[in-house]
Amino acid sequence: MLNNIGIPGLLLIAVVVLVLFGRGKVSSLMGEVGKGINAFKRGVKEETAELDKKVDDVVDVTPADKDKDKA
């Protein structure tokens, strides 16, 4: 169903939204959407950095060489 909208359909929807809500409301709404997207990206970046730090902090549990133990 959504495959048949096309460019004219999207333009019609955009015009209807502008008429119903006005330019100021749509502009402020898009600004809030942009802020939300930036906050989401920042959160994902921080979580990735935190996970990378935790992985780097993991202690190496490989057995040591026996020659080093005797020295």
Biopython code that builds the backbone (N, CA, C, O; Angstrom):
import numpy as np
from Bio.PDB.StructureBuilder import StructureBuilder

atoms = [
    (1, "MET", "N", (0.821, -1.191, 0.000)),
    (1, "MET", "CA", (0.000, 0.000, 0.000)),
    (1, "MET", "C", (0.870, 1.263, 0.000)),
    (1, "MET", "O", (0.584, 2.209, -0.733)),
    (2, "LEU", "N", (1.920, 1.281, 0.812)),
    (2, "LEU", "CA", (2.781, 2.448, 0.865)),
    (2, "LEU", "C", (3.693, 2.561, -0.347)),
    (2, "LEU", "O", (4.293, 3.611, -0.572)),
    (3, "ASN", "N", (3.803, 1.500, -1.124)),
    (3, "ASN", "CA", (4.670, 1.537, -2.303)),
    (3, "ASN", "C", (4.086, 2.402, -3.412)),
    (3, "ASN", "O", (4.815, 2.814, -4.315)),
    (4, "ASN", "N", (2.802, 2.681, -3.365)),
    (4, "ASN", "CA", (2.136, 3.407, -4.445)),
    (4, "ASN", "C", (1.966, 4.893, -4.147)),
    (4, "ASN", "O", (1.283, 5.575, -4.910)),
    (5, "ILE", "N", (2.548, 5.425, -3.084)),
    (5, "ILE", "CA", (2.337, 6.835, -2.736)),
    (5, "ILE", "C", (3.040, 7.735, -3.748)),
    (5, "ILE", "O", (2.387, 8.583, -4.357)),
    (6, "GLY", "N", (4.309, 7.585, -3.940)),
    (6, "GLY", "CA", (5.055, 8.369, -4.912)),
    (6, "GLY", "C", (5.267, 9.812, -4.469)),
    (6, "GLY", "O", (4.853, 10.213, -3.381)),
    (7, "ILE", "N", (5.920, 10.584, -5.336)),
    (7, "ILE", "CA", (6.247, 11.982, -5.048)),
    (7, "ILE", "C", (4.977, 12.845, -4.940)),
    (7, "ILE", "O", (4.867, 13.621, -3.991)),
    (8, "PRO", "N", (4.024, 12.744, -5.865)),
    (8, "PRO", "CA", (2.824, 13.587, -5.735)),
    (8, "PRO", "C", (2.055, 13.326, -4.435)),
    (8, "PRO", "O", (1.534, 14.259, -3.825)),
    (9, "GLY", "N", (1.986, 12.089, -4.021)),
    (9, "GLY", "CA", (1.290, 11.769, -2.777)),
    (9, "GLY", "C", (1.985, 12.368, -1.572)),
    (9, "GLY", "O", (1.331, 12.896, -0.673)),
    (10, "LEU", "N", (3.321, 12.289, -1.546)),
    (10, "LEU", "CA", (4.074, 12.875, -0.442)),
    (10, "LEU", "C", (3.923, 14.393, -0.410)),
    (10, "LEU", "O", (3.797, 14.983, 0.663)),
    (11, "LEU", "N", (3.936, 15.022, -1.575)),
    (11, "LEU", "CA", (3.734, 16.474, -1.625)),
    (11, "LEU", "C", (2.350, 16.855, -1.129)),
    (11, "LEU", "O", (2.204, 17.848, -0.416)),
    (12, "LEU", "N", (1.342, 16.092, -1.488)),
    (12, "LEU", "CA", (-0.020, 16.356, -1.024)),
    (12, "LEU", "C", (-0.106, 16.228, 0.493)),
    (12, "LEU", "O", (-0.738, 17.056, 1.149)),
    (13, "ILE", "N", (0.520, 15.203, 1.052)),
    (13, "ILE", "CA", (0.530, 15.023, 2.501)),
    (13, "ILE", "C", (1.242, 16.197, 3.172)),
    (13, "ILE", "O", (0.771, 16.702, 4.191)),
    (14, "ALA", "N", (2.368, 16.635, 2.615)),
    (14, "ALA", "CA", (3.105, 17.760, 3.186)),
    (14, "ALA", "C", (2.269, 19.034, 3.168)),
    (14, "ALA", "O", (2.282, 19.790, 4.139)),
    (15, "VAL", "N", (1.547, 19.282, 2.085)),
    (15, "VAL", "CA", (0.700, 20.478, 1.989)),
    (15, "VAL", "C", (-0.424, 20.411, 3.006)),
    (15, "VAL", "O", (-0.726, 21.413, 3.654)),
    (16, "VAL", "N", (-1.047, 19.258, 3.158)),
    (16, "VAL", "CA", (-2.140, 19.109, 4.127)),
    (16, "VAL", "C", (-1.622, 19.353, 5.550)),
    (16, "VAL", "O", (-2.280, 20.029, 6.340)),
    (17, "VAL", "N", (-0.455, 18.808, 5.875)),
    (17, "VAL", "CA", (0.122, 19.015, 7.206)),
    (17, "VAL", "C", (0.411, 20.494, 7.432)),
    (17, "VAL", "O", (0.133, 21.018, 8.511)),
    (18, "LEU", "N", (0.967, 21.176, 6.429)),
    (18, "LEU", "CA", (1.240, 22.609, 6.558)),
    (18, "LEU", "C", (-0.038, 23.407, 6.758)),
    (18, "LEU", "O", (-0.066, 24.335, 7.566)),
    (19, "VAL", "N", (-1.083, 23.066, 6.042)),
    (19, "VAL", "CA", (-2.355, 23.786, 6.165)),
    (19, "VAL", "C", (-2.964, 23.551, 7.544)),
    (19, "VAL", "O", (-3.464, 24.485, 8.172)),
    (20, "LEU", "N", (-2.922, 22.314, 8.014)),
    (20, "LEU", "CA", (-3.543, 21.992, 9.296)),
    (20, "LEU", "C", (-2.789, 22.589, 10.482)),
    (20, "LEU", "O", (-3.413, 23.131, 11.394)),
    (21, "PHE", "N", (-1.476, 22.500, 10.485)),
    (21, "PHE", "CA", (-0.698, 22.877, 11.653)),
    (21, "PHE", "C", (0.017, 24.220, 11.518)),
    (21, "PHE", "O", (0.388, 24.811, 12.531)),
    (22, "GLY", "N", (0.214, 24.700, 10.339)),
    (22, "GLY", "CA", (0.917, 25.963, 10.148)),
    (22, "GLY", "C", (2.417, 25.767, 10.129)),
    (22, "GLY", "O", (2.948, 24.782, 10.640)),
    (23, "ARG", "N", (3.089, 26.743, 9.520)),
    (23, "ARG", "CA", (4.525, 26.644, 9.335)),
    (23, "ARG", "C", (5.290, 26.651, 10.658)),
    (23, "ARG", "O", (6.281, 25.934, 10.796)),
    (24, "GLY", "N", (4.854, 27.440, 11.618)),
    (24, "GLY", "CA", (5.548, 27.538, 12.903)),
    (24, "GLY", "C", (5.517, 26.228, 13.676)),
    (24, "GLY", "O", (6.534, 25.802, 14.223)),
    (25, "LYS", "N", (4.353, 25.588, 13.724)),
    (25, "LYS", "CA", (4.228, 24.322, 14.450)),
    (25, "LYS", "C", (5.062, 23.236, 13.794)),
    (25, "LYS", "O", (5.746, 22.480, 14.483)),
    (26, "VAL", "N", (5.013, 23.150, 12.471)),
    (26, "VAL", "CA", (5.772, 22.124, 11.762)),
    (26, "VAL", "C", (7.260, 22.357, 11.952)),
    (26, "VAL", "O", (8.018, 21.406, 12.145)),
    (27, "SER", "N", (7.686, 23.613, 11.899)),
    (27, "SER", "CA", (9.093, 23.934, 12.079)),
    (27, "SER", "C", (9.574, 23.540, 13.477)),
    (27, "SER", "O", (10.635, 22.935, 13.626)),
    (28, "SER", "N", (8.791, 23.886, 14.492)),
    (28, "SER", "CA", (9.190, 23.529, 15.857)),
    (28, "SER", "C", (9.155, 22.023, 16.063)),
    (28, "SER", "O", (9.989, 21.479, 16.786)),
    (29, "LEU", "N", (8.210, 21.351, 15.443)),
    (29, "LEU", "CA", (8.134, 19.895, 15.550)),
    (29, "LEU", "C", (9.364, 19.242, 14.924)),
    (29, "LEU", "O", (9.923, 18.306, 15.497)),
    (30, "MET", "N", (9.787, 19.718, 13.772)),
    (30, "MET", "CA", (10.970, 19.160, 13.119)),
    (30, "MET", "C", (12.222, 19.448, 13.939)),
    (30, "MET", "O", (13.142, 18.630, 13.970)),
    (31, "GLY", "N", (12.268, 20.608, 14.607)),
    (31, "GLY", "CA", (13.395, 20.908, 15.491)),
    (31, "GLY", "C", (13.465, 19.928, 16.646)),
    (31, "GLY", "O", (14.548, 19.476, 17.017)),
    (32, "GLU", "N", (12.321, 19.600, 17.214)),
    (32, "GLU", "CA", (12.282, 18.633, 18.314)),
    (32, "GLU", "C", (12.671, 17.237, 17.833)),
    (32, "GLU", "O", (13.350, 16.500, 18.548)),
    (33, "VAL", "N", (12.247, 16.876, 16.635)),
    (33, "VAL", "CA", (12.629, 15.574, 16.069)),
    (33, "VAL", "C", (14.143, 15.522, 15.885)),
    (33, "VAL", "O", (14.772, 14.507, 16.184)),
    (34, "GLY", "N", (14.720, 16.596, 15.402)),
    (34, "GLY", "CA", (16.172, 16.662, 15.226)),
    (34, "GLY", "C", (16.916, 16.534, 16.550)),
    (34, "GLY", "O", (17.936, 15.850, 16.632)),
    (35, "LYS", "N", (16.398, 17.199, 17.593)),
    (35, "LYS", "CA", (17.021, 17.097, 18.915)),
    (35, "LYS", "C", (16.933, 15.663, 19.440)),
    (35, "LYS", "O", (17.873, 15.159, 20.055)),
    (36, "GLY", "N", (15.810, 15.024, 19.194)),
    (36, "GLY", "CA", (15.644, 13.640, 19.629)),
    (36, "GLY", "C", (16.603, 12.693, 18.932)),
    (36, "GLY", "O", (17.173, 11.799, 19.557)),
    (37, "ILE", "N", (16.777, 12.895, 17.634)),
    (37, "ILE", "CA", (17.703, 12.052, 16.872)),
    (37, "ILE", "C", (19.131, 12.262, 17.375)),
    (37, "ILE", "O", (19.881, 11.298, 17.534)),
    (38, "ASN", "N", (19.509, 13.517, 17.625)),
    (38, "ASN", "CA", (20.862, 13.794, 18.141)),
    (38, "ASN", "C", (21.070, 13.170, 19.515)),
    (38, "ASN", "O", (22.136, 12.623, 19.796)),
    (39, "ALA", "N", (20.053, 13.251, 20.374)),
    (39, "ALA", "CA", (20.174, 12.654, 21.708)),
    (39, "ALA", "C", (20.309, 11.140, 21.601)),
    (39, "ALA", "O", (21.082, 10.536, 22.344)),
    (40, "PHE", "N", (19.570, 10.523, 20.690)),
    (40, "PHE", "CA", (19.661, 9.075, 20.486)),
    (40, "PHE", "C", (21.059, 8.686, 20.018)),
    (40, "PHE", "O", (21.653, 7.741, 20.538)),
    (41, "LYS", "N", (21.582, 9.415, 19.037)),
    (41, "LYS", "CA", (22.923, 9.126, 18.523)),
    (41, "LYS", "C", (23.976, 9.292, 19.612)),
    (41, "LYS", "O", (24.899, 8.484, 19.716)),
    (42, "ARG", "N", (23.836, 10.344, 20.427)),
    (42, "ARG", "CA", (24.786, 10.585, 21.507)),
    (42, "ARG", "C", (24.733, 9.442, 22.528)),
    (42, "ARG", "O", (25.771, 8.988, 23.010)),
    (43, "GLY", "N", (23.525, 8.984, 22.851)),
    (43, "GLY", "CA", (23.376, 7.880, 23.791)),
    (43, "GLY", "C", (23.992, 6.596, 23.282)),
    (43, "GLY", "O", (24.652, 5.876, 24.030)),
    (44, "VAL", "N", (23.777, 6.310, 22.006)),
    (44, "VAL", "CA", (24.364, 5.108, 21.414)),
    (44, "VAL", "C", (25.884, 5.204, 21.422)),
    (44, "VAL", "O", (26.567, 4.222, 21.711)),
    (45, "LYS", "N", (26.412, 6.374, 21.108)),
    (45, "LYS", "CA", (27.863, 6.565, 21.084)),
    (45, "LYS", "C", (28.460, 6.388, 22.484)),
    (45, "LYS", "O", (29.506, 5.758, 22.640)),
    (46, "GLU", "N", (27.791, 6.948, 23.503)),
    (46, "GLU", "CA", (28.279, 6.822, 24.875)),
    (46, "GLU", "C", (28.240, 5.370, 25.346)),
    (46, "GLU", "O", (29.174, 4.906, 25.999)),
    (47, "GLU", "N", (27.176, 4.657, 25.022)),
    (47, "GLU", "CA", (27.061, 3.256, 25.432)),
    (47, "GLU", "C", (28.123, 2.405, 24.734)),
    (47, "GLU", "O", (28.702, 1.507, 25.346)),
    (48, "THR", "N", (28.377, 2.684, 23.465)),
    (48, "THR", "CA", (29.399, 1.942, 22.739)),
    (48, "THR", "C", (30.771, 2.189, 23.367)),
    (48, "THR", "O", (31.561, 1.261, 23.540)),
    (49, "ALA", "N", (31.038, 3.441, 23.701)),
    (49, "ALA", "CA", (32.322, 3.764, 24.330)),
    (49, "ALA", "C", (32.439, 3.074, 25.691)),
    (49, "ALA", "O", (33.508, 2.577, 26.045)),
    (50, "GLU", "N", (31.343, 3.044, 26.452)),
    (50, "GLU", "CA", (31.370, 2.400, 27.762)),
    (50, "GLU", "C", (31.599, 0.896, 27.632)),
    (50, "GLU", "O", (32.355, 0.313, 28.408)),
    (51, "LEU", "N", (30.952, 0.272, 26.658)),
    (51, "LEU", "CA", (31.155, -1.165, 26.443)),
    (51, "LEU", "C", (32.579, -1.460, 25.996)),
    (51, "LEU", "O", (33.179, -2.440, 26.438)),
    (52, "ASP", "N", (33.121, -0.624, 25.128)),
    (52, "ASP", "CA", (34.507, -0.803, 24.688)),
    (52, "ASP", "C", (35.464, -0.680, 25.865)),
    (52, "ASP", "O", (36.438, -1.426, 25.955)),
    (53, "LYS", "N", (35.191, 0.260, 26.769)),
    (53, "LYS", "CA", (36.041, 0.441, 27.945)),
    (53, "LYS", "C", (35.970, -0.781, 28.853)),
    (53, "LYS", "O", (36.987, -1.214, 29.394)),
    (54, "LYS", "N", (34.771, -1.337, 29.020)),
    (54, "LYS", "CA", (34.620, -2.524, 29.855)),
    (54, "LYS", "C", (35.356, -3.712, 29.254)),
    (54, "LYS", "O", (35.966, -4.498, 29.978)),
    (55, "VAL", "N", (35.302, -3.845, 27.941)),
    (55, "VAL", "CA", (35.999, -4.944, 27.276)),
    (55, "VAL", "C", (37.504, -4.774, 27.442)),
    (55, "VAL", "O", (38.216, -5.758, 27.641)),
    (56, "ASP", "N", (37.993, -3.548, 27.364)),
    (56, "ASP", "CA", (39.429, -3.301, 27.533)),
    (56, "ASP", "C", (39.884, -3.572, 28.962)),
    (56, "ASP", "O", (41.040, -3.929, 29.190)),
    (57, "ASP", "N", (38.976, -3.402, 29.928)),
    (57, "ASP", "CA", (39.328, -3.583, 31.334)),
    (57, "ASP", "C", (39.303, -5.043, 31.781)),
    (57, "ASP", "O", (39.712, -5.347, 32.902)),
    (58, "VAL", "N", (38.837, -5.942, 30.935)),
    (58, "VAL", "CA", (38.750, -7.350, 31.315)),
    (58, "VAL", "C", (40.158, -7.894, 31.541)),
    (58, "VAL", "O", (41.070, -7.629, 30.757)),
    (59, "VAL", "N", (40.323, -8.644, 32.598)),
    (59, "VAL", "CA", (41.633, -9.190, 32.961)),
    (59, "VAL", "C", (41.963, -10.358, 32.042)),
    (59, "VAL", "O", (41.099, -11.175, 31.722)),
    (60, "ASP", "N", (43.210, -10.426, 31.626)),
    (60, "ASP", "CA", (43.665, -11.520, 30.778)),
    (60, "ASP", "C", (43.809, -12.770, 31.646)),
    (60, "ASP", "O", (44.564, -12.763, 32.618)),
    (61, "VAL", "N", (43.094, -13.839, 31.304)),
    (61, "VAL", "CA", (43.092, -15.050, 32.119)),
    (61, "VAL", "C", (43.848, -16.194, 31.464)),
    (61, "VAL", "O", (43.666, -17.350, 31.845)),
    (62, "THR", "N", (44.686, -15.894, 30.492)),
    (62, "THR", "CA", (45.464, -16.952, 29.861)),
    (62, "THR", "C", (46.539, -17.429, 30.831)),
    (62, "THR", "O", (47.101, -16.625, 31.575)),
    (63, "PRO", "N", (46.827, -18.709, 30.833)),
    (63, "PRO", "CA", (47.838, -19.223, 31.780)),
    (63, "PRO", "C", (49.221, -18.684, 31.425)),
    (63, "PRO", "O", (49.563, -18.516, 30.255)),
    (64, "ALA", "N", (49.991, -18.424, 32.451)),
    (64, "ALA", "CA", (51.343, -17.905, 32.262)),
    (64, "ALA", "C", (52.278, -19.053, 31.853)),
    (64, "ALA", "O", (51.992, -20.226, 32.092)),
    (65, "ASP", "N", (53.395, -18.677, 31.233)),
    (65, "ASP", "CA", (54.382, -19.670, 30.861)),
    (65, "ASP", "C", (54.998, -20.274, 32.136)),
    (65, "ASP", "O", (55.194, -19.571, 33.127)),
    (66, "LYS", "N", (55.302, -21.587, 32.101)),
    (66, "LYS", "CA", (55.895, -22.241, 33.263)),
    (66, "LYS", "C", (57.320, -21.769, 33.508)),
    (66, "LYS", "O", (57.800, -21.784, 34.641)),
    (67, "ASP", "N", (58.001, -21.348, 32.434)),
    (67, "ASP", "CA", (59.371, -20.874, 32.596)),
    (67, "ASP", "C", (59.419, -19.588, 33.422)),
    (67, "ASP", "O", (60.365, -19.374, 34.179)),
    (68, "LYS", "N", (58.430, -18.754, 33.282)),
    (68, "LYS", "CA", (58.393, -17.512, 34.036)),
    (68, "LYS", "C", (58.128, -17.772, 35.508)),
    (68, "LYS", "O", (58.612, -17.036, 36.368)),
    (69, "ASP", "N", (57.347, -18.834, 35.811)),
    (69, "ASP", "CA", (57.034, -19.162, 37.194)),
    (69, "ASP", "C", (58.285, -19.636, 37.945)),
    (69, "ASP", "O", (58.417, -19.369, 39.139)),
    (70, "LYS", "N", (59.202, -20.332, 37.267)),
    (70, "LYS", "CA", (60.389, -20.889, 37.915)),
    (70, "LYS", "C", (61.434, -19.809, 38.188)),
    (70, "LYS", "O", (62.267, -19.963, 39.081)),
    (71, "ALA", "N", (61.392, -18.735, 37.435)),
    (71, "ALA", "CA", (62.415, -17.701, 37.591)),
    (71, "ALA", "C", (62.233, -16.844, 38.784)),
    (71, "ALA", "O", (63.032, -15.938, 39.021)),
]
sb = StructureBuilder()
sb.init_structure("model")
sb.init_model(0)
sb.init_chain("A")
sb.init_seg("    ")
for serial, (resi, resn, name, xyz) in enumerate(atoms, 1):
    if name == "N":
        sb.init_residue(resn, " ", resi, " ")
    sb.init_atom(name, np.array(xyz, "f"), 0.0, 1.0, " ", f" {name:<3s}", serial, name[0])
structure = sb.get_structure()
